[in-house]
Amino acid sequence: MRAILVVLALLLPAQLQAAEIKVLATGIFRGFFPQIISQFERSSGHKVVLTTTTPFALKDRLLQGEDADVVIAVTPIMKDIEQAGKIIQASRAKVGEVYVAVAVRAGAPRPDLSTPDAVKRAILSAKAVAINDTKGGSNIARFVMGLADRFEFNAELRSRFKLFPGGGDQVARAVVNGDADFGITISSEILAVKGAEIAGRLPPEMQQVNIAYGFLVPGTKQEEAGAAFIKFLLSPDVKTLMKANGIETD
């Protein structure tokens, strides 16, 4: 890990003038963003002020005029952001993608997730299954509830769901704390929590892949520094770290 970060330092040119970059992001990079930001700051001389929130809360804040230079957003909210003119299109870059997975405590038995029927059996056999509360603005929470409708979960199946506010890390934390047998959330949010493991992905019929994009916000006064931060996220060594943290890259 130390060797990778040393290489990352060499990727960034020295900056003549330090800038403060305001980054508004969803929680998909929660597990390793702090160390990446720290390395970027040391290497570039810039300072990054990071705010993380759920996707739909991010969209609302951005559309309401929150001051930001760089945004990291995911597929379900990109259309609304684009229609509102809150993106500099030329700066848009695909950073990575995450998938819907099941969180278990480290070392715990892994449920069968091979088919939708297997997933339903696993939920039925659990005392509690952690998911996010849709009121918190989680797109995965809305997706899971949509699955319950699409695959005709009966009342007994739905009764197993236990709602937790906030991001997917709260789902994984609930599993680690013993508040649920397993949880359903995005891959990178599971690996952000110590003691949580990915038991597997939901099957293709129940899957949603979310693509994460980085882009500059119109009106930013830190266009050059913000573009440098996005470029840093696209570097090969950062992509290696992403893969280790549940984020797929090209």
N, C-alpha and C positions, 0 to 999 in steps of 0.2 A: 504493500500500500504506500509506504513512504517513497519507494522508488517511482511509483506512478505520479505522485504529487510533485516530485522533483522535476520529472519530465514536463508536467503541466506548466510549471513555472517558466520553462523555456519557450513555451508557446506564445507567451504574451509579450509584446514589445513594450519597452519603457514608455511611460506616458509623461508628457511635458507638464500637464496640468491635471491635478487630481479632481475628480468629480464625485458627487453623491448621486447614486443611481437608485431610484425608487422602483422596486420590483414587486409586482402584485401577482401571486401565483396560487394555483390550486395545490392541494397537499400531496400530489403524486411524487414530488422530489423530497418530501419531508425528511426521509431517513438519512440522506447524505448531502443535502443542500448546504448545511452549515459548514462542512469541511471544504466543499467546493468553493463556496463564497469566500471563506477565509483565505484559501489559496489565491483566488482571483484578486482579492484585495491586496495581498502581500506582493503579488507579481505586477499588478497594474498601477498600484497607488490609489486606485479608486475605492470608494466606500459604497457598499451595497446595503440598502435598508429594505429588508424583506418582510412582506406581509403575506401570510398564507390563510386561505379560507376555502370553503366549499365552492364548487363551480358556479352554482346559480347565485350564491351570495357575491361571488366575484363579479359576475355579469352585472348584477344590480348596482354594485358599487361603482363599476366602471361607467355604466350608462348614466349614473347619477352625477358623474363628473369628478370622481376621485382622482387626485393628482398621482399619476404614475408615469414612469418612463418606459419600463419594460413589463410586459404581461406574459405569463405562461398559462395558457388556457387549453381546454380540451374540446373535442369535437362537438358535444351536445350544445355548447353555448356559442360556438364560433359564428354561426349564421347571424344570430342577433347582434353580435358585436360588429360584424362586417356591415350589416344593414344600418347600424347606428353611426357608421363612419368612425369607429374608435380604433382603427388599425391603419398603420402605414403599410400598405400591401407589399411594397418592395422589400420590406424588412422581414416579412413572414418566413419562418423556417420551421420545418418539422423537426422536433427535438427527440421524440420517441413515442412509444405507445404502450399502453397497459391493458391488462385483461381482467376479467372477473374471476376471482379465485376464492377458495375456501381456506380460512385460517383455523389452525388447531394449535394447542399448546405443544411446545417442543417435546418430541418423543411420544406424543399421544397417538393412538390408532387413527388411521386415515380412512375416512368414509369412502365408499364406492361412489364415484362421480361419473361413471362411464356413460350413462344415459339419463334422460330426464326422469324416467321411472326410478332409477337408482338414487337420484338426488332426492326425489320425493320420499323414498323409503328412509333415506338417511335423516331427513328432516323429521319424519314421523317418529323415528326411534330416539330422537334427541329430546332432552328436557327443555332446552332453550337454544335457539339459534340467533346469534347477534346480527342485526343489520342496523344501518343508520336510520334515524327518523327523517322522513321526507321534509319535515318542517324546517330542518336545518339547512336546506339547499343542496343536499347531496344528490347528484345525478344517478349514482349507483343505487341509492335507496329507492328512487323512482323506478329505476330499471327492475330491481328485484320485485317490487310490488306489481310491476307490469307482467313479470314472469308468472307471478301467482295468479293473475287474471288469465293470461294466455294459456297456461297449463292447468287451469281449473283446479287450483288448490281448494280443498274443502275447508270448512271451519276448523276442523281438528289440525290440519296442516298449518293454517294461518295462526293458530293459537300458539305455535312453537316460536314464532318470531318475537324477539325482545328488542325494543328500539333503544338506540343510544344516540344522543345528540353529537354534533360535530362531524369530524371527518372519519375516514376509514380506519385511522389509527386507533380511534376509540372502540371500534368493533374488535380489532385485534387485542387491544388491552383488556376488554371485557372477557375475552376467551382466556387470556393468560391469568386473569384474576379469578377465574372459575365461575363467572357470572353467566357463561353460556358454554355449551359443549363444543360448538364451532361457530364460525362467523362467515358471512359472505360480504366481500368487499373487493377493492382493486388490489392487484398483486403488490405494487410498491408500498402501499400503506400497511400491508401485513409485515413486510420485512423491516419496516421502520420501528417496529416494537420488539424489544428484547424479550425472548422467550416464546415468540410466535413463529410458526412455520407455515409455509404454503402446502396444504394437503394435495392440491391439484387445481386445475382449472375446471370451471363448469363446462359441460359438454357443448359441442358446436351449436346445437339447437337452442341452447340457453346462454350463449356467449355474446358479449358486447366488447369490442375492442375500441378503446378511446385513444385517439391520436392527440398528442400534446404539441402545441405550436408556441413558439416564442416570437414576439413581435414588438415593435415600438409603437407608442401611442402618439397620435397627432398632438402637436403642441409641446412635446418634450423639449427641454432645453439641454438634454444630455444625449443627443442622437449618436454622436461618435462613441462615447463611452458605453451607451446602451447596446450599440451594434457590436462592440467588442465583447460584451458579456454574452450576447447570443452566440457569437462566433466561438467563444470559449466552450459553451455547452455542446457545440457540434464537433469538438476535437476528438480524435480517436481514443485518447486515454480517458476522457470524461465518459465516452460511450461505454468503455469497458466497465467503469464504475456503475453506470446505469444498469447494465446487464446483471451485475452482481446484486443489484437492488430491485430486481423485478420489473425492469423497464426494457422493452425490446427496442432495438435500433436497427437501422438499415445495414 
